[in-house]
Every structure is written in C-alpha cells, then in structure tokens.
C-alpha cells in the first residue's frame, strides 16, 4: 500500500522518532490493518533518512511516497485516493 507523506508545521499524524518532524499522511487504502502496516513502513522510512544525514534536514522538503516510486507525488494513488489537498 502506498502512503503520501506531506511535511507539516501543524499537528501531523506521524512524527519522526529521531528528529520530531511531523507529517500528514494520505493512504491509498482505508482499512485499519492496511493503515497500521503502512504506518510501520513510514516510520522505518523516516528512520532510514537519518542513516545518511542528521537532524530535520535528513527528510525530503517536499511530499514523498512510501514506498518510493519514480512518479510525481501528487499523481500517486495515495494522493488521489487519499484525498490529499492539491497542489502542494
């Protein structure tokens, strides 16, 4: 399942456990089981960002998808099916 992660200064649905950067999440699917699994993948991806860089700068400044894909985030299934506000 794909998740769109949009950085936010407001209250996000997920917070990086390392630097406390917050994100709003938009899911491709809405079942609770799928969401729980996807949240675990997002937390893992956020931690992976810190392997190469420290601090809040470790994360992309623009929205990104988990798992990664080569297309534009605003055209992802998670953005379109999850009701993400466009444009970013």
Secondary structure, DSSP 8 states (H G I E B T S, - for coil): --EEEEEESS--SEE-TTT--EEEEEES---HHHHHHHHHHHHHHHHHHHHH--SGGGS-SS-EEES--SS-GGGSHHHHHHT--S--
